């Protein structure tokens, strides 16, 4: 590992900061280059033993299914079979929601270019489960078009729509943006919250002014009218403190992951988020924080590890490969170095930051997240594990959610 440490230590401070930030977005801690030492077990043990300041043992935990990384290049004619089957299972077994993302132009996740289309399909095979976008990159959409599409889905689902919004971060995705302004990408976060205001007004039936190609201003009301009088909103964030604050200002829920610095950092952000909700006139307990976790459960921990190791490592490789431009000027980075980083990331992620293994292994993580104020776990299940294993895992996951359900009679 010393080669990796030396190479990473040679990065500029700016490169190092960017790599660490990208790794933290995936719940992966970067190697310690300050001392060159391997990460010790003491830090991991301390994090695993973290005890929140306030216990919320009486609180419940919702579980939802999260789709994110389906291979868009597959020629399988039944490529959406897993999504449809899992959604039907979630509907029958009391899961809270099914999340589908917006992904563009890459094989990884390319199965999901438009969550409104997929949610419309899911509306036809489900009756109870919420249909959520996780997430819509709102700066890529005109607010009118967004509300038109999701109002259709809300009608098809009899009012089961919920949407998380994201700013987006791939510059190439912004060829889809409603304006082709070089500065639009830079101000995408500002544009997101501006569009949220317009989306809410349109959803509520208000006439919102928009300018046409000739410069004339029209006050637009969208059709069809949705079933829900108010759209349930979430904001997706990789942990930015300012994003938590902005979400609280508009009364939106939070969709996030476990940060690289772990539970203590996440608890602090949740506490400050709820304080900000109260300041802005919202009930802090009425808004939920959902955390995405890779999920695959089974009867035997080693058997589960054997099934998920290859696909999860491939998942991590795909993400980390997208960051290799950070290291592009450092030719000494070998494939062996890259494999070692991925192996370390997998070990840490499997051990501390995922619902992978037996239900007994995963209970403590669920309890810890519940006790720091997380209200829902979004279980990412489509990361390359075979269909049979995924469906078997859902049976175990259904049993796990019963342990944390307020009314266990509602969970078949």
C-alpha positions as CSV (number, residue, x, y, z in Angstrom):
1,X,0.0,0.0,0.0
2,X,2.9,2.3,0.4
3,X,2.9,3.0,-3.4
4,X,-0.7,4.3,-3.1
5,X,0.2,6.4,-0.1
6,X,3.2,8.0,-1.9
7,X,1.2,8.7,-5.1
8,X,-1.7,10.2,-3.2
9,X,0.6,12.3,-1.1
10,X,2.1,13.7,-4.3
11,X,-1.3,15.3,-5.3
12,X,-1.6,19.0,-5.0
13,X,-3.8,20.3,-2.1
14,X,-6.5,21.1,-4.6
15,X,-6.4,17.6,-6.2
16,X,-6.4,16.0,-2.8
17,X,-9.3,18.0,-1.6
18,X,-11.4,17.3,-4.7
19,X,-10.6,13.5,-4.5
20,X,-11.5,13.4,-0.8
21,X,-14.8,15.3,-1.5
22,X,-15.8,12.9,-4.3
23,X,-14.9,9.9,-2.1
24,X,-16.9,11.2,0.8
25,X,-19.9,11.6,-1.5
26,X,-19.9,7.8,-1.8
27,X,-19.2,7.2,1.9
28,X,-15.6,6.2,1.2
29,X,-12.8,7.5,3.3
30,X,-9.6,8.5,1.4
31,X,-6.3,6.9,2.6
32,X,-4.4,8.8,5.2
33,X,-1.5,10.4,3.4
34,X,-0.4,12.6,6.3
35,X,1.4,9.9,8.1
36,X,1.5,7.3,5.3
37,X,0.0,4.8,7.7
38,X,-2.7,2.3,6.9
39,X,-6.1,3.1,8.4
40,X,-6.2,1.6,11.9
41,X,-9.0,-0.5,13.3
42,X,-9.3,1.9,16.2
43,X,-11.0,4.6,14.2
44,X,-13.4,2.1,12.6
45,X,-14.2,0.6,16.0
46,X,-14.8,4.0,17.5
47,X,-17.2,4.9,14.7
48,X,-18.9,1.6,14.9
49,X,-19.4,2.1,18.7
50,X,-20.7,5.6,18.2
51,X,-23.6,6.3,20.6
52,X,-25.9,9.3,19.8
53,X,-26.4,11.9,22.4
54,X,-30.2,11.3,22.5
55,X,-31.8,7.9,22.1
56,X,-35.0,7.6,20.1
57,X,-35.8,4.0,20.8
58,X,-39.5,4.6,20.4
59,X,-39.0,5.9,16.8
60,X,-39.7,3.9,13.8
61,X,-37.8,3.5,10.5
62,X,-39.3,3.4,7.0
63,X,-37.7,1.3,4.2
64,X,-37.9,2.1,0.5
65,X,-36.3,0.6,-2.6
66,X,-33.8,2.7,-4.5
67,X,-32.7,2.2,-8.1
68,X,-29.6,3.9,-9.4
69,X,-27.1,1.9,-11.4
70,X,-28.9,-0.2,-14.0
71,X,-26.8,-0.9,-17.2
72,X,-28.2,1.3,-19.9
73,X,-26.3,-0.6,-22.6
74,X,-27.9,-4.0,-22.1
75,X,-29.7,-5.5,-25.0
76,X,-31.9,-7.6,-22.7
77,X,-35.5,-7.1,-23.9
78,X,-36.7,-7.5,-20.3
79,X,-34.2,-4.9,-18.9
80,X,-36.9,-3.4,-16.7
81,X,-38.1,-6.7,-15.3
82,X,-36.2,-6.3,-12.0
83,X,-37.6,-2.8,-11.5
84,X,-41.2,-3.9,-12.1
85,X,-40.9,-7.1,-10.0
86,X,-39.3,-5.3,-7.1
87,X,-41.9,-2.5,-7.2
88,X,-44.7,-5.0,-7.1
89,X,-43.0,-6.7,-4.1
90,X,-42.6,-3.4,-2.3
91,X,-46.2,-2.6,-2.9
92,X,-47.4,-6.0,-1.4
93,X,-45.0,-5.9,1.6
94,X,-45.5,-2.5,3.1
95,X,-42.4,-0.7,1.8
96,X,-42.7,3.1,1.9
97,X,-41.6,4.0,-1.7
98,X,-39.7,3.1,-4.9
99,X,-37.1,5.7,-6.0
100,X,-36.0,6.0,-9.6
101,X,-33.3,8.4,-10.7
102,X,-32.4,10.6,-13.7
103,X,-29.2,9.5,-15.4
104,X,-27.8,10.5,-18.9
105,X,-25.2,9.5,-21.4
106,X,-23.4,6.7,-19.5
107,X,-23.9,3.0,-19.3
108,X,-23.8,3.1,-15.5
109,X,-27.3,4.2,-14.6
110,X,-28.3,4.7,-18.2
111,X,-31.3,2.5,-17.7
112,X,-33.0,5.5,-16.0
113,X,-33.1,8.6,-18.2
114,X,-36.5,9.8,-17.1
115,X,-38.1,8.9,-13.7
116,X,-41.5,10.3,-14.7
117,X,-41.8,7.7,-17.5
118,X,-40.7,4.9,-15.2
119,X,-43.0,6.1,-12.4
120,X,-45.9,6.1,-14.9
121,X,-45.2,2.5,-15.7
122,X,-44.9,1.6,-12.0
123,X,-48.3,3.3,-11.3
124,X,-49.9,0.6,-13.4
125,X,-48.5,-2.3,-11.3
126,X,-48.8,-0.9,-7.8
127,X,-51.5,0.4,-5.6
128,X,-50.0,1.7,-2.3
129,X,-46.3,2.4,-2.5
130,X,-45.1,6.0,-3.1
131,X,-43.5,6.6,-6.5
132,X,-40.6,8.9,-6.0
133,X,-38.0,10.5,-8.3
134,X,-34.6,10.0,-6.7
135,X,-33.7,12.5,-8.2
136,X,-34.9,14.8,-10.9
137,X,-32.1,17.1,-12.0
138,X,-34.4,20.1,-12.0
139,X,-32.1,22.6,-13.8
140,X,-32.4,20.3,-16.8
141,X,-36.2,20.8,-17.0
142,X,-38.5,23.7,-17.7
143,X,-40.8,24.0,-14.7
144,X,-44.0,23.8,-16.8
145,X,-42.9,20.6,-18.5
146,X,-41.9,19.1,-15.2
147,X,-45.3,19.8,-13.6
148,X,-47.2,18.6,-16.7
149,X,-45.4,15.2,-16.6
150,X,-45.6,14.6,-12.9
151,X,-49.2,15.7,-12.8
152,X,-50.0,12.9,-15.2
153,X,-48.1,10.4,-13.0
154,X,-49.9,11.7,-9.9
155,X,-53.2,11.0,-11.6
156,X,-52.2,7.6,-12.9
157,X,-51.0,6.7,-9.3
158,X,-54.0,8.2,-7.5
159,X,-51.8,10.8,-5.7
160,X,-48.7,8.7,-4.8
161,X,-46.0,11.0,-6.4
162,X,-43.1,12.4,-4.4
163,X,-40.0,14.1,-5.9
164,X,-36.4,14.7,-4.8
165,X,-34.6,17.4,-6.7
166,X,-30.9,17.5,-7.5
167,X,-28.6,20.2,-9.0
168,X,-26.7,17.7,-11.3
169,X,-23.0,17.7,-11.7
170,X,-22.1,16.2,-15.1
171,X,-21.5,19.2,-17.4
172,X,-22.5,17.1,-20.5
173,X,-26.0,16.6,-19.0
174,X,-26.6,20.3,-19.4
175,X,-27.1,20.0,-23.2
176,X,-30.6,19.1,-22.0
177,X,-31.1,22.3,-20.1
178,X,-33.8,24.7,-21.2
179,X,-31.2,27.4,-21.9
180,X,-27.7,27.1,-23.3
181,X,-26.0,29.7,-21.3
182,X,-22.3,29.0,-20.4
183,X,-23.0,30.4,-16.9
184,X,-26.2,28.3,-16.3
185,X,-24.2,25.2,-15.2
186,X,-22.2,27.4,-12.7
187,X,-25.4,28.8,-11.1
188,X,-27.3,25.5,-11.3
189,X,-28.0,25.4,-7.6
190,X,-29.5,28.9,-7.7
191,X,-31.6,27.8,-10.7
192,X,-32.8,24.7,-8.8
193,X,-34.3,26.7,-5.9
194,X,-35.7,29.3,-8.3
195,X,-37.5,26.5,-10.3
196,X,-38.8,24.9,-7.1
197,X,-40.8,28.1,-6.3
198,X,-42.3,28.0,-9.8
199,X,-43.0,24.2,-9.6
200,X,-44.8,24.7,-6.3
201,X,-46.9,27.5,-7.6
202,X,-47.8,25.7,-10.8
203,X,-48.6,22.5,-8.9
204,X,-50.9,24.5,-6.6
205,X,-52.8,25.8,-9.6
206,X,-51.4,29.4,-9.7
207,X,-50.8,31.3,-12.9
208,X,-47.0,31.8,-13.3
209,X,-45.5,34.3,-15.8
210,X,-43.2,32.9,-18.5
211,X,-41.8,34.7,-21.6
212,X,-42.2,33.2,-25.1
213,X,-39.9,33.3,-28.1
214,X,-41.2,36.7,-29.2
215,X,-40.7,38.2,-25.8
216,X,-44.4,38.2,-24.8
217,X,-45.2,37.2,-21.3
218,X,-47.9,34.6,-20.6
219,X,-49.4,33.6,-17.3
220,X,-49.4,29.8,-17.4
221,X,-51.6,27.3,-15.6
222,X,-50.6,23.7,-16.2
223,X,-52.9,20.8,-17.1
224,X,-53.9,18.2,-16.1
225,X,-54.4,19.2,-12.5
226,X,-52.7,16.7,-10.0
227,X,-54.5,14.7,-7.4
228,X,-52.4,16.0,-4.6
229,X,-52.9,19.6,-3.7
230,X,-49.3,19.9,-2.6
231,X,-46.2,18.1,-4.1
232,X,-44.1,16.3,-1.4
233,X,-40.5,17.6,-2.1
234,X,-37.1,16.4,-1.2
235,X,-33.6,17.8,-1.8
236,X,-30.8,15.4,-2.7
237,X,-27.5,16.3,-1.1
238,X,-24.0,14.7,-0.7
239,X,-23.7,16.4,2.6
240,X,-23.3,20.1,1.9
241,X,-24.4,22.1,5.0
242,X,-25.8,24.9,3.0
243,X,-28.0,22.5,1.0
244,X,-29.5,21.2,4.3
245,X,-30.3,24.8,5.3
246,X,-31.9,25.7,2.0
247,X,-34.0,22.5,2.1
248,X,-35.2,23.5,5.5
249,X,-36.1,27.0,4.3
250,X,-38.6,25.5,1.8
251,X,-39.8,22.7,4.0
252,X,-38.3,19.9,1.9
253,X,-37.1,16.5,3.1
254,X,-33.5,15.4,2.7
255,X,-32.2,12.5,0.6
256,X,-28.5,11.7,1.3
257,X,-25.9,9.1,2.2
258,X,-23.6,8.3,5.1
259,X,-20.8,10.8,4.9
260,X,-17.1,9.9,5.0
261,X,-16.9,11.3,8.6
262,X,-19.7,9.0,9.7
263,X,-22.6,9.2,12.1
264,X,-21.5,12.0,14.3
265,X,-21.3,14.4,11.4
266,X,-24.6,13.2,10.0
267,X,-26.3,13.6,13.3
268,X,-25.1,17.2,13.7
269,X,-26.4,18.1,10.2
270,X,-29.8,16.5,10.9
271,X,-30.1,18.4,14.2
272,X,-29.2,21.7,12.5
273,X,-31.6,20.9,9.7
274,X,-34.5,20.4,12.1
275,X,-33.6,23.6,14.0
276,X,-33.8,25.4,10.7
277,X,-37.1,23.8,9.8
278,X,-38.5,25.2,13.1
279,X,-37.2,28.7,12.4
280,X,-38.9,28.7,9.1
281,X,-42.3,27.6,10.5
282,X,-42.2,23.9,9.6
283,X,-42.8,21.0,12.0
284,X,-39.3,19.4,12.3
285,X,-40.8,16.0,12.9
286,X,-43.0,16.1,9.8
287,X,-40.0,16.3,7.4
288,X,-37.9,13.2,6.9
289,X,-34.2,12.5,6.3
290,X,-33.7,9.4,4.0
291,X,-30.3,7.8,3.7
292,X,-29.3,5.6,0.8
293,X,-27.6,2.3,1.5
294,X,-26.5,-0.5,-0.7
295,X,-28.6,-3.5,0.4
296,X,-28.4,-7.2,0.1
297,X,-29.5,-9.5,3.0
298,X,-29.1,-13.2,3.5
299,X,-29.0,-16.0,6.0
300,X,-25.2,-16.2,6.1
301,X,-22.8,-13.2,6.2
302,X,-20.0,-14.9,4.2
303,X,-22.4,-16.1,1.5
304,X,-23.7,-12.5,1.1
305,X,-20.2,-11.1,1.0
306,X,-19.2,-13.6,-1.7
307,X,-22.3,-12.6,-3.8
308,X,-21.9,-8.8,-3.5
309,X,-18.1,-8.4,-3.5
310,X,-17.6,-8.5,-7.3
311,X,-20.6,-6.3,-8.3
312,X,-20.0,-3.8,-5.5
313,X,-16.4,-3.5,-6.4
314,X,-17.3,-2.9,-10.0
315,X,-19.8,-0.2,-8.8
316,X,-17.0,1.5,-6.8
317,X,-14.6,1.2,-9.8
318,X,-17.1,2.9,-12.1
319,X,-17.5,5.8,-9.7
320,X,-13.7,6.1,-8.9
321,X,-12.9,5.8,-12.6
322,X,-14.9,8.9,-13.2
323,X,-12.6,10.7,-10.8
324,X,-9.3,9.5,-12.4
325,X,-9.0,12.8,-14.3
326,X,-8.0,14.2,-10.9
327,X,-5.0,12.0,-11.1
328,X,-4.5,12.3,-14.8
329,X,-1.1,14.1,-14.5
330,X,0.3,11.4,-12.2
331,X,1.4,8.6,-14.5
332,X,2.6,6.4,-11.6
333,X,-0.9,5.4,-10.7
334,X,-1.0,1.7,-11.6
335,X,-4.0,-0.7,-12.1
336,X,-2.7,-2.5,-9.0
337,X,-2.9,0.7,-7.0
338,X,-6.4,1.3,-8.2
339,X,-7.5,-2.2,-7.3
340,X,-6.1,-1.8,-3.8
341,X,-8.0,1.4,-3.2
342,X,-11.2,-0.3,-4.4
343,X,-10.6,-3.3,-2.2
344,X,-10.1,-1.1,0.8
345,X,-13.2,0.9,0.0
346,X,-15.2,-2.2,-0.4
347,X,-14.1,-3.6,3.0
348,X,-14.9,-0.4,4.8
349,X,-18.2,0.0,3.0
350,X,-19.3,-3.6,3.7
351,X,-18.4,-3.4,7.3
352,X,-19.7,0.0,8.3
353,X,-21.9,1.8,5.7
354,X,-24.3,-0.7,4.1
355,X,-27.1,-3.2,4.7
356,X,-25.0,-6.1,3.5
357,X,-25.0,-9.4,5.3
358,X,-27.4,-10.9,7.8
359,X,-30.3,-9.1,9.3
360,X,-28.7,-9.4,12.7
361,X,-25.6,-7.7,11.4
362,X,-27.6,-4.8,9.9
363,X,-29.9,-4.2,12.9
364,X,-27.3,-2.1,14.7
365,X,-26.8,0.2,11.7
366,X,-30.5,0.7,11.4
367,X,-30.8,1.5,15.1
368,X,-27.9,3.9,14.9
369,X,-29.4,5.8,12.0
370,X,-32.8,5.8,13.6
371,X,-31.4,7.2,16.8
372,X,-29.6,10.1,15.1
373,X,-32.8,11.2,13.4
374,X,-32.9,9.3,10.1
375,X,-36.5,8.4,9.2
376,X,-36.0,6.2,6.2
377,X,-33.5,3.9,4.6
378,X,-33.5,4.0,0.8
379,X,-32.2,0.5,-0.1
380,X,-30.1,0.5,-3.3
381,X,-30.6,-2.9,-4.7
382,X,-29.6,-2.7,-8.4
383,X,-25.8,-2.7,-8.2
384,X,-25.1,-5.8,-10.3
385,X,-26.3,-8.6,-8.0
386,X,-28.3,-11.3,-9.9
387,X,-32.1,-11.2,-9.9
388,X,-32.6,-14.3,-7.8
389,X,-30.3,-13.0,-5.0
390,X,-32.1,-9.6,-5.1
391,X,-35.5,-11.2,-4.7
392,X,-34.3,-13.4,-1.9
393,X,-32.8,-10.4,-0.2
394,X,-36.1,-8.6,-0.3
395,X,-37.7,-11.3,1.7
396,X,-35.1,-10.9,4.4
397,X,-35.4,-7.1,4.1
398,X,-39.1,-7.3,4.6
399,X,-38.5,-9.1,7.9
400,X,-36.0,-6.5,9.0
401,X,-38.4,-3.6,8.3
402,X,-41.0,-5.4,10.6
403,X,-38.7,-4.8,13.5
404,X,-38.9,-1.1,13.0
405,X,-42.5,-0.7,11.9
406,X,-44.9,1.3,14.1
407,X,-47.8,-1.0,13.3
408,X,-46.4,-4.5,12.3
409,X,-49.9,-5.5,11.2
410,X,-49.4,-3.2,8.2
411,X,-46.4,-5.2,7.1
412,X,-47.7,-8.4,5.4
